[in-house]
């Protein structure tokens, strides 16, 4: 059976752990050469070692435009093109309400989640193949009212809006743009929470469990490959049904 991403060049930002790392592993397994990024060199090196082959790690912060320029310069010299761009890098924000949010926290979240994604895509455009796939990481927070998560939720809603616009702006090149919006996925985000809190999350999910990083990875593979050749502009929720009720 042929591999779904044979000879493709993929870029996954923020891929040193969790969902994005699982995606990088799957992309390589399916035949892609993958570039991953991360802010911390030690974690990036560990991720590259874990993936094992057909991977290059480029240290950088997606909110830093110079780092993004260096990333795509590296790719241009080595491969000259990008077939799949998965803008996955992001930061969380869980505890500040409208009464307590600060300009600094707003800037921290939007610099990475929104500005970082915009300029990741912009700087990739000269290398993106016609017919390429762009994937962004959203969140169910963009469609749910979640106290304490207003800034984070707004940043993810912005990505959903951008996907709609870019679908039209890039249609002449047949570049597809889609968003994956995870729900409660069993990653380091939930490390250290009590079983009671975990159970409280689970009871709200129709499928009555947390998702796995590999379930996000298989969704990303679908959107990256020709299996989704007639799909663009969508937000695909991978959340056990939580956003649908």
Beta strands, then each sheet from edge to edge (+ up, - down):
strand 1: 9-12
strand 2: 33-38
strand 3: 55-59
strand 4: 82-87
strand 5: 128-137
strand 6: 176-182
strand 7: 235-238
sheet 1: 3+ 2+ 1+ 4+ 5+ 6+ 7+
end
